[in-house]
C-alpha cells in the first residue's frame, strides 16, 4: 500500500530517527501524566470516603494523608477504578484503530500524529481540571475523559501508525534493531517521566501534569517536520483529487478561480465522506476477521494475545508495591523508573548481542524467535517471584528479572512482518497486532484488577495470587513460541531440500 522513495526527501535513517523521537517524547508526556493518575484516583476515592465517614481527616487543601488511604475498602475500590480506567483508555483504539489505518494513506502520518497529540493533551487538561474540583463525582467524571482519545485514537493508534511507516522505511535486516533502539528510548522516557513524578507527585501534582501538556505540545511541534509524503500512497492521493468536468474549460469564464474553489471544496467533501464511510466499514469488519489469517501469522497473533493479557498485570504494580513494601506512591515511582531503566538497557544491548553472538550462528528469524522465548521465560520466573511478600531487596530483584524479558514485542513483530502469507499487507498486520494488543489490554487490566480487589476483600487470599495466575499465561506463551520455532525449522528444511533438488537437477543437466 505504501510507496516511499528514499532518494527523495530525507534519508531513510533520518526519517526513522525523527519518528523515534516523536514516539519517545509522546511516551514521556504520557508517563508524566500516568505517574500521578493512581495517586489522584486514590485521593479522589479517599476524599469521598472520609467526607462520608470522618470529615475531620480532610485538611484545608481537600486532601487526605496517604497512610489513611491504605484501608482494604479504599484500596479495593482503587484497584477496580484502575482497571476501569485502563479499559476505557484502550476503548478508543478498538473503535478507531482500523479507521486510522484506512485513513493513513489518505491523510499521511503527520496529520494523524498531530491530531493524536493535540487530543491527548486536551484529555490530560480536562482530567486535571476535574481532579482539582475535589468533588465526590470527580472519579466518574475523570473516567469519562477517554472520549477525547476517541478522536485522537490514543497511544495504540499512535504507535501503530508510526511503526507501520517505520516497517516500510526500514531495510529488512535492520528492522528489529530499529525497533529495539526506539523501544529503548521509549523506556528511557519512562525512566525520566517516573523520576519527575517521584519528585513532584506529593507537593506539585498539578505542575507535574502541566509538564505533561507542555511535552505533548513540544512533540506536536516536532511532528510538524514529518515529511508530508510519509505514510501516504501516491496512487490513492491522486485518485482522491478533484477532477474537472468535461464541460469545464480552463480558459472560460465558468471556470473562474471562485467557481473552481467551490467545486474543489465540494468534491473534496464528497471524497472525505466516502473515505470515512469506507474506513468505518473496514474498522468493524476487521474486528470480526481479526484471526482469519493462515499460519504462521495466526500463531503470532495468539502469542501477542497471550502476552498482552499477561503484561497487563502492570496495572497492579504501583498499588501492589505500595501495599507490600509499605511505601508511598512517590517512592513507588522510583521503583517503576528502575524497571523502565532495566528495560531500556536490555533493548540497547540486544542489537549488539544479535550482531556479534546470535546472527553469526543462526538466521534473523531464528534469532527473533529465540529472543521471544527467552523473554517469556524470564517473565515467568520474575512474575512468580513478585507474588511472594519478600524483603525489598528480593522483591526488587524479582522485578528486575521480570523486566528483563523486554525484547518480545519487537522481535515477534519483526518475525511476523517477514513471514506474512501471500496477499497480506504490512499495514494490515500492524493493524491486527494493534487490535490484539488493545483487546488484550481491555480484558487483562480489568481482570487483574478484579482479582486483586477480590483478594483485598477476602482477607485470607494471598496478595500474590494474580501474579501466580499470570505465570500460567506466560507459560502458554512459551508453548506458542516453541510452536513457531518448530514450524520455522520445518520450513527451513523444506527450503534447503528444494535448493538441493535444484542443484542436483542442474548437475544432471550438465552431465547430460
N, C-alpha and C positions, 0 to 999 in steps of 0.2 A: 504493500500500500504506500509506503513512504519512499521517497526518492531524494537522496541527498547527493550533492556533488562536492566532495571535499576539496576540489581545486578552486572553488569559488568561496566567497565569504571568508570565514575564519578557518584556520587549520583545525583538523578534527580534534586534536588533543586540547586545544584552547576552548573549543565548544564544550567538550566533556568536562573540563575544569570549571567552566562557567556554570554548567548545570549542577555540578557537585557543590559549588559554593552556594547556589540557591537552595538546594536541599539542606545543606548544613545550617545555614542561617535560619531557614524556616523551622528546623527542628530546635534550634536554640530558643527561638521565640516561643515555641510550643512548650518546651521543657520548663522555661522560666515560669510560665503560667501554671503548668501542671504541678510544679513543685509546691505550690501554695493551695492547690484545689482541695486536697484531702483535709488540710488544716482548716480551710474556710468552711467546708461542709461540716467538719467536726464542731467548729464554733457555732455554726448556724443551728445544728441539732441540739447542741448543749444549751444554747440560749433559749430555744423553745422549751426544752425540758425543765430548766430552772425557773423560767417565767411561770410555769405551771405548778412546780413543786416547792421551790425555795428561792424567791426573787432576791433574797439578801446575798446570794452568791454572785450576783451580777455586779460588776464595777461600773464606774461612771462612763467608761468607753463602750458599754454594752458588750463586754467580753467576759469570759469565764476562765479561770485558771485551768490550764491544760490537764493537770492532775485530777481535777474534779470531773473531767470528761471521760475518764477511763472505766466507768461502770459498765457492766456487761450489757445493760439495756441500751445505753447510748452507743456503745461500740457495735452492737448487733445492728442497730439502725444505720450506723455509718457504713458498715460492710454492705448492706443492701443498697444504700444510696450510691456507693462507689460502683457497684455492679450495674445499677440502672443508668448511671451517668456514662459508664463505658459503653453500654448497649446503645444509648441514644447518640453518642459521639460516632458510632460506627454506622448508624442508620442512614445518614446522608450518602455515604459511599454505595450502599446497597441500592439506593434509589436512583443515583445519578452517575455511577461509575461507568456503566456501559454507554450512557448518553454522552459523557465526555469523551469516551473512546471513539465514538462515531463523529463527534464534533472536532476532534483533534486535527484531522486532515483539512477541515474547512477553516477553522479559526487560527490554527497554528499554536505552538506551545506557549509563546509569550503571553497571549491574551488569557489563556486558561490559567496560567500561573499567577498572573496579576489579579484576576478575579478571585482566585482561591485565597490569596494572601490578604486581600482587602476585606473579604467577608470573615476570615479567621480573626483579623484584628478587631472587627466590629463585634464578633461574638465575645471576645475577651473583654472589651469595653462594657458591653451590656451585662456580662456576668459580674464584673467588679461593681458596677453601679447597683446591681441587685443585692450583692453581699453588703454593701455599705449602708443599705437602708435598715438593716438589723430588724427585720420583721419575722413573724412566725411563719409566713408563707414564702420566705426567701428561698428555701431549698427547692420547693416546687417550681418557683419562677426561674431559678438558675438551670434546673434540669431542662426547661423548655428552650434554653438558649441555643440548643442544637439546630434550630431552624435556620440560623444564619449559615451554617455549613451545608444545608440542603442546597443552597445556591452555589456556594463555592466548591462543594464536594468533599471538604475535609482532607485530612492527612493522606488517606489512602489514594484518593484521586490525584493528589499532587505527586505522590511517589510513582504511581502507575504511569502517569503522563510523562514524567521526566525519564524514568528508567526505560520506557519504551523507546524514546528517542535516543538514549544512550546505547541501547542494544543495536539499533540500526546504524548509528555512527561508528561504533567501536569495531575494530577488526576482531575476528573470531577468537584468535589466540590471546587477546588482551582483555576480553570482556570480563572474565571472573576477577582478574586483578583490578580492573577499573571499579567494579562493584565493591571489592574488598577495601580499596582506598577510600571510596566515597562513604562506605558504611563506617569505616574507622573515624573519618572526620565527623560523621553523624554522631558517633558516640563521644567524641571529644566535645561536641556541642552539648551533649547530655551532661558530661562532667562539668562543663562551665555553667550550664543552667542550674544543675543541682547545687553547685558550690555557691552561686549567687543566692539561690533560695535559702541555703543554710544560713547565710549571713544576714539576710533581710527579712526572713519569714516572721519572726516573732514581733518585731517592732516597726517594720516598714513594709507590711504586706501589700499595701496599695501602690507604693513606689515600685515594688517588685513587678507588679502587673503592668504598671506604666512602662517599664523597660521592655516588657514583652510586646506591647503595642508598637513601641519605637523600633524594635527589632523587626517586626513584620513590615513596617513602613520602609526600613532600610533594604530589606530583601526585595520588596516590590520595586524600589528604585534600581536595584541591580538587575532585576528580571527584565527591565525595560531594554537592556542591552542584548538580550537573547535575539539572535538573527530572526528576522521576520519569516524566513522560509522554513525555520526549524519546526518539524512536525507536520508541515503542510504537504499535501500531494498536489503536484503541479497540474495533473490532468483534471483532478476534481475541482481545483480552484478555477481552471479555465472554463470548465463546464458550468460553474456557478455564476459566471459573469453575465450581466445583462446583454441580450442580443438585440440589435436593431431590427425593426420590422422591415420587410422588403419594400414597403411603400415609403419608408423614410429615406430622404435624400439629404446627405450631409450638407449640401450647399443650398437647400431650400429653406424658406422661412419657417416651415413647420418643424424643422429640426434645430430650432434655436437652442442656446445653452439652457434657458429656463425650462423648456419643454423636455430637453434631454435629461436634465437633472431630475425632473418629476418622474419620467419613465424609468430612469435607473433606480430611483428610490423605490418605486412600486415593484419593479422586477426583483430587486434585492429583498424586499419584504416577503414576496411570494417564495423566493428561493429559501430564505431563512425559515419560513413556516414549514416548507417541505422537508428541510434538513431536520428540524426539531421533531416533526412527526415521525420521520424515519428513525431518528435516534431513540425516541421513547419506545417505539415498537421493538427496535433491536435490543434495548435495555431489558424489557420484560421477557423477550424471547430468550435472552442469554441466561436468565435465571432458571428457566426450565430445561435448558440444554447444556448446563454447565459441565456435566460429566459425560456428555455424548461425544467422546473422543476415544480413539483407539490407544492401545499401549504403545510406547511407554508413558505417553503424556497422562493417561488416566491414573497410573500408579503415582506419578509425580504429584498430581493434584491431590490424591488421597494422602500422601505423606505431608503435603502442605497443610491439609485439613487437620490431620492428627497433631502435627507440631503446633499449628495455630491454636488449637484448643488447649494444648498443654501450657504454652508460654503465656497464656492469658492469666496464669496464676500470678503473674507480676502485679496484677491489680491489688493483691492482698499484701504485697511486701511492705509498703510504708506502715500500714496499720499493724501487721503481724510483727515486724521488727520492733515497733514501739512497745507492743504488749509483752513480747518475750524477753527483751533486754531492758524493759522499763526505761526507755529513752524518750525524750520529747521529739516531736516530728522534725524540728530544726536539726537535731543531731542525726536523725534517720537520713536526712538529705545528704549528709556526708558519706554515709554508707552507700547510698544509691550512686553518689558521684564516684566512689571507688569501684562499684560494679560497672559503671559505664567506662571508666578508665581501663579496666581489665579487658573489656570487650574491644576497645579501640586498639590497645596494644596487640591483642591477638590478631586483629584484622590487618594491622600494619605489618605483622610478622608473616602472615600467610603467603603473600606473593613471593617473598624471598625463600620461604620453605618450599613452595611449589617449584620454583625455578631451579634450585640447586640440589634438592633432595628427592622430590617426588616425580617431576616430569621427565628426568633422565631415565627413570625406571618404569614408567607406565604412561598411558595416553592421557590426554587432558580430561576426557570423560571419566576415566577410571579415578583420576585424582579428585574430581568433583564428588564422586560417589564415596570415596574414602573419607574425605573431609565431612561429608554429610553423616556417615556412620559414626565417626569419632565424636562429632558434635552431639549426636543423640545419646551416645554412651556417657559422655561427661555430664550432660544434662540430667540423665537418670541418676547417676551417682550423687551429684550435688543436691538434687531435689530431695532425695531420701535423707541426706544429712541435715537439710534445713528443717525437716519435720521434727527433729529432736530438740528439746529445750536445753541446749548445751551452753557452757560459758561463752562469753562474747568472742573470744579468740577462735574457738572451734566453729562457732556459728558463722563468723566471717570467712573462715577457711572453706566451709561448705558452700557459702555464697560465691566465693571465687571459683571453685570447681564448677558449680552450676553455670556461672557466667562465661567460663572459658569455652563453652560449646556455642560459639557465636557465628561460625562460618557457614552454618547450614543454609540459611536463606539465599546467600549469594551463590554458593556452589550448586544448590539444587535448581535455582533459577537459570544459571548458565547451562546446566545439563539439559534442562527442559527446552531451552532455546535452541540448542543444537541437535536435538533428537525429535524435532517436530515431525509429525506424519505429513505426507504429501497433501497440499492444499490448505494447511493450517498456517495462518499469518502470525507474525511475531506479535502484532498488536492484539490479536485475538487471544493468544496465550497469556499475555500480560494482563489483559482484562479478566481472564478466567482466574488467574492467581490472585488478582486483586479482590475479586468477588469471594473466592475461597477464604482469603485472609479476613475479609470483612465478616463473612458468615461465622467463621470460627471465633472471631472476637465477640460477636453478638451472642453466641451461645456460651463460650467459655467464661467470659468475665462474669456474667450473672450467675452461672453455675457455681464457680468457685466462691463467689460472694455469698450465695445462698447456703452452700455447705459450711462456710466459716461462720455465718450467722447462726446456723443450727448448732454448731459446736459451742459457740459462746452461750447460747441459750440453754443448752443441755446441762452444763455444769460438770459432766463426767467424761465426755468425749475428749480425746487429746487434741490440743491445738494444731498439731502437725498432720491431722488426718487428711486435709486437702492435698498436702504435699505428697503423701504416700499414694494417694489415688492418682495424682498426676504422674508419678513414676510409671504406673501401668500404661498410660498413654504413650509416654516416651518409648517404652518397650515395644509397643505396637508400631511406632515409627521406625524403630530399628529393623523390625521384620520387613517393613516396606522397602527400606534402603537395601536390605540384603536381596530382596526380590529383584530390584532394579539392577543390582550388581551381577546377579546370575544371568539375567536377560542380556545385559551388555556383553558378558563373556560369550554367550551363545552366538550373539550377532557377530562378534569379532571372529569367532571360529568359522562361521559361515563365510564371512568376507574373505578371510585368509584362504579358505577352501576354494572359493571362486577364483582368487588370484592364482593359486597353484594350478587349478584346472586350465585357466587361460594360458599360463606359462607352458604347461605340458602340451597343449594343443599347438601353440606356436612352435615348440621344439619339434613336434611330429611333422608339422608342415615343412620346416626347414630340412628335416631328414629326407622327406619325400622329394 
